[in-house]
Amino acid sequence: MGMTPAARLARLTDGYVVTQLLWVAAELRIADALADGPRTAEELATQVGADAGVLRRVLRGLAAEEVLEDLPDGRFALTATGRLLRDGVEGSQRGAVLARGGLYYGALAGLLDAVRDGGVPFERVHGRTFFDHLDAHPAESARFQGSMAVRAAREAAAVVEAYDFRRFRTLVDVGGGTGVLLAAILRAAPGVSAVLFDRPEVVRDAQVPHVGGDFFAEVPAGAEAYVLSRVIHDWSDADAVAILRTVRRAIPDTGTLLLVEAVLPARAADDPAAVRMDVHILTLLGGQERTAAEFAVLLDAAGFRLDRVLPTGPGSGVHVLVARTAPDRDDRSA
Ligand SMILES: C[S@@+](CC[C@H](N)C(=O)[O-])C[C@H]1O[C@@H](n2cnc3c(N)ncnc32)[C@H](O)[C@@H]1O
């Protein structure tokens, strides 16, 4: 039987509690502590260093959401959902939970003010931009990059499955983070000569060839393909066009631009995960997820033409948008 509207609304309203229950479990590595079998709250409290009485209430809260199972003998066991809170397992979401329950959660306190008066919720709360905040907090930055890396690994597998990179000899991954997508591309297309480009402090320790810099200023020139994965959605239309123009200056006229992004559906309920990601981006960066038509407009403004929009595997959350260079605007109007 479906929930009544009242029960559904009450549950949605308490979503803030669930986020924190999951965050506490992820911080304390509760799922890893349960990997070898069910434990009592007391056993877990000793193992992870917690107050048994408070921990029991948190564990019960997680059991109410079927993240854990409360067994008749008083022990708690992992469910298939709870297993995904473990570190390093296939499909682990621990990094995403750590980011959401910590850094993102605090930023949402600025949402109402931003809705009323504009601006970015994160900046209203912290007084500086998300990336400036990360620069000043290396531990949080490492944690954010870790969360991005897990998501990127899942997406990367789907992207190289959906798009054949063996057609290129040279490629630059712009804003490529720690190089997860690029590593997957190089595994799928070992003949490609590729460069990872991101902020200097991000690429410093990358295991692939890399260049540090600012994509508003300049990116490595002359490659056959430029990939921007989950970059454009961080930015306003004006900033996105500025980044794409930097790429346009670097790319040969025969080049291919590949955007890896969520594509917003026409109706929100058709892809709730993409719509939720749009709210995350709004909260942290003031950027936005976009529909295919909106991407086409940005690309056009930067001297590209959107050619194809390829879905990737089910549940991956991203599409590959394939664009080509368009004749220079001045040439066209001449
Ligand atoms: C949302 S992450 C996406 C990372 C990766 N491409 C992925 O798909 O997981 C955006 C990336 O843009 C990088 N970035 C932000 N500002 C930048 C700038 N001005 N120049 C170069 N990279 C920048 C960040 O360091 C970050 O790695």
The ligand as a Tripos MOL2 file, in Angstrom:
@<TRIPOS>MOLECULE
LIG
   27    29     1     0     0
SMALL
NO_CHARGES

@<TRIPOS>ATOM
      1 C1         33.0270   18.9110  -10.2510 C.3       1 LIG1
      2 S1         34.7520   18.6930  -10.4660 S.3       1 LIG1
      3 C2         34.7900   17.5370  -11.8320 C.3       1 LIG1
      4 C3         36.0330   16.6920  -11.8220 C.3       1 LIG1
      5 C4         36.1160   15.5930  -12.8670 C.3       1 LIG1
      6 N1         36.1770   16.1250  -14.2340 N.3       1 LIG1
      7 C5         34.9610   14.6390  -12.7090 C.2       1 LIG1
      8 O1         34.2120   14.4140  -13.6610 O.co2     1 LIG1
      9 O2         34.8210   14.0680  -11.6390 O.co2     1 LIG1
     10 C6         35.2580   20.2270  -11.2210 C.3       1 LIG1
     11 C7         36.7660   20.3590  -11.4050 C.3       1 LIG1
     12 O3         37.0610   21.6660  -11.9330 O.3       1 LIG1
     13 C8         38.2910   22.0720  -11.3640 C.3       1 LIG1
     14 N2         38.4400   23.5370  -11.4580 N.ar      1 LIG1
     15 C9         37.7210   24.4810  -10.8040 C.ar      1 LIG1
     16 N3         38.1460   25.7190  -11.1560 N.ar      1 LIG1
     17 C10        39.1590   25.5400  -12.0580 C.ar      1 LIG1
     18 C11        39.9820   26.4430  -12.8120 C.ar      1 LIG1
     19 N4         39.8210   27.7740  -12.7100 N.pl3     1 LIG1
     20 N5         40.8990   25.9220  -13.6620 N.ar      1 LIG1
     21 C12        41.0370   24.5690  -13.7870 C.ar      1 LIG1
     22 N6         40.2790   23.6580  -13.1080 N.ar      1 LIG1
     23 C13        39.3450   24.1400  -12.2560 C.ar      1 LIG1
     24 C14        38.1820   21.5890   -9.9330 C.3       1 LIG1
     25 O4         39.4640   21.5230   -9.3090 O.3       1 LIG1
     26 C15        37.5300   20.2380  -10.1080 C.3       1 LIG1
     27 O5         38.4800   19.1950  -10.2140 O.3       1 LIG1
@<TRIPOS>BOND
     1     1     2 1
     2     2     3 1
     3     2    10 1
     4     3     4 1
     5     4     5 1
     6     5     6 1
     7     5     7 1
     8     7     8 2
     9     7     9 1
    10    10    11 1
    11    11    12 1
    12    11    26 1
    13    12    13 1
    14    13    14 1
    15    13    24 1
    16    14    15 ar
    17    14    23 ar
    18    15    16 ar
    19    16    17 ar
    20    17    18 ar
    21    17    23 ar
    22    18    19 1
    23    18    20 ar
    24    20    21 ar
    25    21    22 ar
    26    22    23 ar
    27    24    25 1
    28    24    26 1
    29    26    27 1
@<TRIPOS>SUBSTRUCTURE
     1 LIG1         1 GROUP 0 **** ****
